[in-house]
Amino acid sequence: MNLKQLSEILGLSQTTVSRALNGYPEVNEATRVRVQAAADQHGYRPNSRAKGLATGKSMVIGHVIPSSSQHEMVNPIFGDFVAGAARTYSANGYDMMFTTADDTSIEGAYRSLFQRGAVDGVVLQGPKVNERRIDLLNRMAVPFIVHGRSTGIDAEYDWIDVNNKSSFRRATQFLIDLGHRRIALINGLEDMDFAQRRRAGYLQALEQAGLVPDPQLMRSAEMTEVYGHHETRDMLQLDDPPTAILASSMISAIGVRRALDEAGLRIGRDVSVIAHDDDLSYLKNGQDVPIFTATRSSVRHAGELAAEMLIERIKSPDDPVKTRLLEAELVVGKSTGPAPNRI
């Protein structure tokens, strides 16, 4: 259905229908509601290019991927976040644009997007502990939102994040309550803000329990299955190996499980494992009963919320800064149990 057909059904001019769907204040509320109801009933979606011409907006949200992080495009966590965001964009008449830029030309890439009018706002993902892109976008005074936070940035900015420190403190405490004292952390790259916060939560729980952290049990790298496998295999060779392992992703946790299987150890009995579960569409943590005990927070839902917040910022650029902190749920699965007795 096109605008002309919808207008004929409503008995209104195309201009009135277009203005009603685009939120123009001169259209009264009763008319706007009637037009929107008819559009929903007949499956009408405004053309984003036409809508952009009517509003002076591009009706496009940008995602700039640094060249050093192009592998993120095939990361299921990135994919689920984008899928959630895309759903919200579509519901609000926005399209999405992906572009890449060399790490040394990020500023130019952002400036070009906005100066050309290619996008109305951008999403910044994977912030580092000291994320210079945030200061850049603040100086440009353009709409943006950060998926995550940056500990080293004092300026205010819109963000949505999961409470990584609290999640990993709680997970570590759960293992301590089960009697574990040799608890390993297989973390992400610790120049990334989420990974630093997870490490802080883990260390805080150990300190509160009077346990001294062992550097041999703390590992940090890109969260792949191979990484989880190799680090677990190496730690199992220690004179005093871990009885429990915290993994920063389901992907690396699968590698942990493979290493335990190869060593003839039973997960949950010989070694307990807790993973962070982003509730991924194509990497589910079991069905009725979770495979892994996990700190669970849906990254797809975070994408939906981030998109909503960014669209609000585009519509109301002078609103106060908005932030949202999501709490992860600790779900108990088959991968944890009491600390084994070692003779």
TORKOL-467105 format. One record per residue: residue in one letter; y, x, z of N, C-alpha, C in turn. Coordinates in steps of 0.1 Angstrom, whole numbers, plus 2048, in hexadecimal, padded with zeros to 3 digits. Layout:
AYXZYXZYXZ/...
***
This chain:
M7F480980080080080080C809800/N8178057F882380C7F882E8047FF/L83A80B7FF8458058068497F7800/K8497F77F384D7EB7EC8447DF7EF/Q8377E17EF82E7D77F382F7D2801/L8317DB80A8337D88188407CF81A/S84B7D38138577CC8138567BE80E/E84E7BC80384C7AF7FE8447A6808/I83A7AC80F8337A481983C79F824/L8457A882884E7A583385A79C82F/G85D79C82286979581D87679C821/L8757A98228807B28258837BC81A/S88F7C281A8927CC81088A7D9814/Q8887E180A8817EE80C88A7F7815/T8977F68148A07FE81D89E7FA82B/T89D7ED82E89C7E883C88E7EC842/V8847EB8398767EF83E8767FE841/S87B80683887B81483A883818846/R88F812848897815854890811861/A88980686088180186C87680B870/L86F80F86686481986986982686D/N87582A86987B83786D883837879/G88482B88088A82A88D89A82A88C/Y89F8268818AE8258818B381B88B/P8BE81E8928C381589D8C9808898/E8CD80888B8D47FC8868CA7F0883/V8BD7F48848B27E98828AF7E4890/N8B07D78918AD7D189E89E7D28A2/E89C7D28AF88F7D48B58847CA8B0/A8887BE8AE87E7B48AA87A7B789C/T8837BB89387F7BE8858777CB885/R87B7D588D8737E188D8647DF891/V8637D689C8557D38A184D7CC896/R8547C288F84D7BA8858497C3879/V8517CC87584E7D586A8437DF86E/Q8447E487A8397EE87E82C7E787F/A82C7DA88481F7D38858197D0877/A8227CD86D81D7CA8608187D785A/A81F7E285C81A7EF85780C7F385C/D80B7F18697FE7F48707F37EA86A/Q7F67DE8687EC7D48647E77D7855/H7F17DB84D7ED7DE83F7EB7EC83C/G7EA7F58467E78038447F280B83C/Y7FE80783E80980E83780D81A83F/R80E82683881383283E81F837835/P82A83983B83683E83383384C82D/N83784E82183685B81B83F865822/S83987082784087982F84C87F828/R84B88281A85688781386187D812/A85E87180F86886680E86E86481C/K86686582686C86383487586F837/G87287B83387A88683588888582E/L88887F82289487D81B89D873822/A89686982889E85E82F8A486383C/T89D86C8438A18718508A887E850/G8A78868458AC8938458A389D84C/K89789984E88D8A28548828A684A/S87B8B184C8708B58438648AD846/M8638A88528568A185784A8AA856/V84C8B785A8428C185A8438C9867/I8378CB86D8368D48788308E1874/G8358EC8788308F987482890087E/H81E90887A81591088281691E87C/V81C92888281C93587C81193E883/I80994387B7FD94B88080095A87D/P8029628888049708867F897687E/S7FB9808767F098686E7E598C876/S7E89918827DE99788B7D598D891/S7D998088F7D19758967CC96B88B/Q7CB97087F7C69668747B8961877/H7B096987E7A39648827A395888A/E7AF9548907B09488987AD93C88F/M7AF93D8827AE93287979F92D879/V79693587C78893187C78393088B/N78B9318947889308A27879218A6/P77B91C8AB77A90D8AE7849088B8/I7899118C179390D8CA7A090A8C3/F7A49128BA7B09108B27AF9048A9/G7A39028A37A08F789B7A18EA8A2/D79C8E98AE79C8DC8B67AB8D98BA/F7B28E38BE7C08E18C27C88DB8B6/V7C68E18AA7CD8DD89E7C98CF89B/A7BC8CC89C7B78BE8997BD8B48A2/G7BF8B78AF7C68AE8B77D48AC8B4/A7DB8B78B17E98B78AD7EB8AF8A0/A7E28B18967E38AB8897E289C88B/R7DA8978947D98898967E688389A/T7ED8898A37FA8858A880488689D/Y80489189680E89388B80C887881/S80088487D7FD87A87380286C878/A80086988580485C88A81385B88A/N81A86688A82986688A82F86987D/G82786A87282C86C86582F87A862/Y82A88486982C892867820899860/D8238A38588198AB8528198B9859/M8108C185680E8CE85D80E8D9853/M8148E48578158F084E8108FC856/F80790484F80291085580891C84C/T80D92685381193284B80E93E854/T80C94984D80995685481595F853/A81696985C82197385B81C97F862/D82098B85C81D998863823998871/D81D99E87A82299F8888309A4888/T8349AD87F8419B387F84C9AA878/S84799F87285199686B850988870/I84C98687C84B978882858972882/E86397988687097388787496E87A/G87297686F87697286286F96585D/A86296586185A95985D85F94C863/Y86394D87086894187787693D871/R87E94787088C94486A88B93E85C/S88294385488193E84787C92F847/L87392C84F86E91E850879914853/F88191885D88C90F86189790F858/Q89B91B8538A691B84A8A491483D/R89791583889390D82C8918FE82E/G8928FB83B88F8ED83E8818E983C/A8788F383C8698F083A8638E9845/V8688EB8528618E585D86C8DF866/D8688D686F8718D087986F8D6887/G8638DC8888608E38958538EB893/V8508F489D8458FC89C83D8FC8A9/V8308FF8A88279008B482490F8B5/L8259148C18229228C48159228CC/Q80B9288C77FE9298CE7FA9378D2/G7F29388DC7ED9458E17F894E8E6/P80094A8EF80B9528F480595E8FC/K80C9698FA80897590281097590F/V80D97E91881397F925822981923/N82698991A83498A916835986907/E83897A9058389748F88469748F2/R84997D8E985797F8E485A9738DA/R85096C8D58539618CC85B9568D3/I8599548E086094A8E886F94C8E8/D8729598EC88195C8EC88795B8DE/L87F95E8D488595D8C688894E8C3/L87E9458C68809378C288B9318CB/N88C9368D88979318E08A59358DA/R8A69418D58B29468CF8B693E8C3/M8AC93A8BC8AE9338AF8B29248B2/A8AF9208BF8B29128C38AC9088BA/V89F90A8B78979018AF88C8FA8B7/P8878EE8B387D8E78BB86F8EF8BA/F8698F28C685C8F88C68558F58D3/I8488F68D38418F58DF8369008E0/V8339048EC82990F8EE81C9098F4/H81190C8ED8049088F38009148FC/G80391290980191D91380F920919/R80F92B92081C93092681C93F925/S82894592882995392882F958935/T82795F93D82B96394B83896B94A/G83A97494084597D93F85297793A/I85296B93685E96493186495C93B/D87195E93F87895794987F94B943/A88294B93688A940930882933930/E88992892F88291B92F87E917921/Y87391092086E90C913863901915/D8618F990B8578EE90C8498F590B/W8408F19148328F69138288EC918/I81C8ED9148118E691A8058F091C/D7FF8F09287F58FA92B7EB8F4935/V7DF8FA9357D58F793F7D790094B/N7D48FB9577D79049637CB90E964/N7CD91995D7C292395C7BF92A969/K7CA92D9707C893497D7C092B987/S7C591E9887BE9159927AF91398D/S7AD91298079F90F97B79691A97F/F79A92797D79193297F79093598E/R79B93299679A9349A478F92A9A9/R79091E9A57869149A97789179A5/A77691C99876992099376392B99B/T76B93599E7679409A676393C9B5/Q76B9339BA76892E9C875B9269C8/F75891F9BD74C9179BC7409219BD/L74192C9B67369369B673593D9C4/I74093F9CA7409459D773993C9E1/D73C92F9E07369259E97279249E7/L7229289DB7149289D870D9359DD/G71593E9E371094A9E97119569E1/H7189559D57199619CC72496A9D1/R7219779D072B9819D472E98B9C9/R72598C9C07269959B472998C9A8/I7369899A673B97F99C742987992/A73E98698574498D97A74E984973/L75898996C761982964761988956/I75D98094C75D98493E76997C938/N77498393878197C93578597E926/G79097792279697A91579F986916/L7A598990B7AF99490A7BA992914/E7BC99B91D7C59999297D499B926/D7D799E9197E599D9157E998F912/M7DF9869117E197890F7E497191D/D7ED96891D7F196392A7E695B931/F7DF9539297D494B92F7CA954936/A7C795F9307BD9689367C296F942/Q7CE9739437D497894F7D496E95A/R7D79629577D79589627C8955967/R7BF95595E7B19539627AC95F96B/R7B096B9687AC9769707B397597E/A7C097097E7C796F98B7C0965994/G7BB95A98E7B49509967A695599B/Y79F95C99379396399779596C9A3/L79F9759A17A297F9AC7A79789B9/Q7AE96D9B77B39679C37A89619CB/A79E95B9C47929559CB78A9609D2/L78996B9CC7819779D278997B9DE/E79697D9DD79E9829E979D9789F4/Q79E96B9F279E9619FC790961A03/A7859659FC778966A02775973A08/G77F97CA0877D98AA0D774993A05/L7739909F876B9989EF7739A29E7/V76E9AE9E67769B89DF7729B89D0/P77C9B69C77799B69B97739C39B4/D7699C29AB7629CE9A67679CF997/P76E9DA9947739DB9867679DB97B/Q75B9DF9807509DF97774C9D1973/L7509C797A74C9B99787579B1971/M7629B896D76D9B196676E9B7958/R76C9AE94E76C9B29407779AA938/S77D9B092E7879A99267869AD918/A7869A390F7869A69007879988F9/E7879998EC78798D8E477A9848E7/M77C9778E977196F8EE76796B8E3/T75E9748E07549718D67469708DD/E73D96B8D572F96B8DB7299798DD/V72C9828D372798F8D472D9968E1/Y73A9948E374099A8EF73A9958FC/G7379888FD73198390972398990B/H71C98A8FF70E99090070F99F904/H7179A78FE7179B590171C9B890F/E7269B191472B9B49217219AF92C/T71A9A492A7109A09337049AA933/R7009AE9286F59B79276F89C492E/D7059C992D7099D593470A9D3943/M70F9C89477109C69567039C495C/L6F99BF9556EC9BD95B6E59CB95D/Q6EA9D59576E59E39596EB9EA966/L6F59E496C6FB9EA9786F19EB983/D6F39F498C6EB9F59986EB9E89A0/D6F79E29A16F89D59A86FE9CB99E/P6F69C59966FB9BC98B7009AF991/P7089A898970D99B98E70399098F/T7059889996FC97C99A703970994/A70F97199071696698A72196C980/I72496497672D96896B73695D968/L74396096774D95696275195B954/A74F95294B75395593D75F94C938/S76895293177594C92E774942922/S76894191C766938911758934910/M75592890A74792490774192E8FD/I7499348F474493D8EA73E9498F0/S7469508F974195C8FF735958909/A73694C90F72B94891871E947911/I71E9439047119438FC70C9518FB/G71595B8FA7109698F970B96D907/V71196891270B96B91F6FD966920/R6FB95991C6EE95391D6E495B915/R6E89609096DE9689016DA974908/A6E497B90E6E09889156D7985921/L6D997A9286D09779336C297492E/D6C196C9236B496991E6AD97691A/E6B497F9136AE98C90F6A999491B/A6B09929266AC99A9326A199393A/G69D98793669298093D698979949/L6A59769496AB9709556AE961952/R6AC95995C6AF94B95A6BD94795F/I6C49419566D293D9596D2932963/G6DA93396D6DB92A9786D292D984/R6C79359816BE93998C6C194898F/D6BF9509856C195F9886D0963987/V6D795D97E6E596097C6EC952979/S6F694F9806FE94397E709946974/V70D93C96C71793E962721932962/I72E93596273892A96074092E954/A74392594B74B92793F75791E940/H76192293876C919935769911929/D76990492A7658FB91F7728F491A/D7758F690D7808EF90777C8E2901/D7708DD90576B8D090076C8CF8F1/L7678D98EA7688DA8DC75F8D08D5/S7648CB8C975D8C18C27508C68BC/Y7508D38B87448D88B273C8E28BB/L7408E38C77398EC8D07388E58DE/K7318DA8DE7308D28EB7288D98F5/N72C8D89027248DD90D71A8D4911/G70F8D29097058C990C7098BA909/Q7018B190E7048A390C70689C91A/D6FB89591E6FC88E92B6FE898937/V6F68A39376F78AD9416FD8BA93B/P7088C094070E8CC93A7048D793B/I7048DF9306FB8EC9307018F693A/F70F8F893971690194171E8FA94C/T71E8FE9587288FB96173590095B/A7408F895B74B8FC9537588F6959/T7638FE9577708F89587748F294B/R7768E594B7778DD93E7858D893C/S78B8DB9317988D592D7988D491E/S79A8C891979A8C590A7A58CC903/V7A38D58FA7AD8DC8F37B28D28E8/R7AA8C98E37AE8BF8D97B88B68DF/H7B68B28EC7C08A98F37CD8B18F5/A7CC8BD8F87D88C68FA7E08C68ED/G7D98C78E17DF8C78D47E78BA8D2/E7E18AE8D67E78A18D47F48A18DD/L7F38A58E97FE8A58F280A8AE8EE/A8068BA8E98108C48E58178BE8D9/A8108B88D08178B28C48218A78C8/E81D89F8D28258948D783289A8DD/M8308A58E583C8AB8EB8458B18E1/L8408B78D78488BD8CC8508B38C4/I8498A88C185089D8BA85B8988C2/E8598968CF8648928D886F89B8D8/R86C8A88D88778B28D787F8B28CA/I8788B08BF87F8AE8B28888A38B2/K8838978B888C88B8B889788C8C2/S8958938CD89F8948D88A18A38DB/P8A88AB8D38A98B98D58B08BD8E2/D8B88B48E78C08B88F38BA8B3900/D8AE8AE9008A78A990C8A48B6915/P8A28B492289E8BF92A8918C4926/V88E8D192A8828D79268768D092D/K86B8CE9258608C792A8538D092A/T84C8CF9358408D79378348CE93C/R8288D293981D8CA93E8118D4941/L80D8D394D8018DB9527F58D2954/L7EB8D594C7DE8CD94D7D48D4956/E7CE8CC95E7C48D19677B68D0961/A7AE8DB9627A08DB95D7978D4967/E78D8CE9627838C896A7778D196C/L7728D39787668DB97A75A8D2978/V7528D596E7468CD96C73A8D596F/V7318D09767258D897B7198D5971/G7148E096B7098DF9626FD8E7967/K6F48EB95E6E88F19616E9900963/S6F59069626F69149616F991B96F/T6FA9139796FE9199866F4914991/G6F291D99B6EA91A9A66ED9249B1/P6E69239BC6E892C9C86E593B9C3/A6EC9449CA6EA9529C76DC9569CA/P6D595E9C26C79619C46C696C9D0/N6BB96B9D76B99759E16B49829DA/R6BA98D9DE6B799A9D86B19A39E3/I6A69A89E16A09B19EB6A39BF9E8/
***
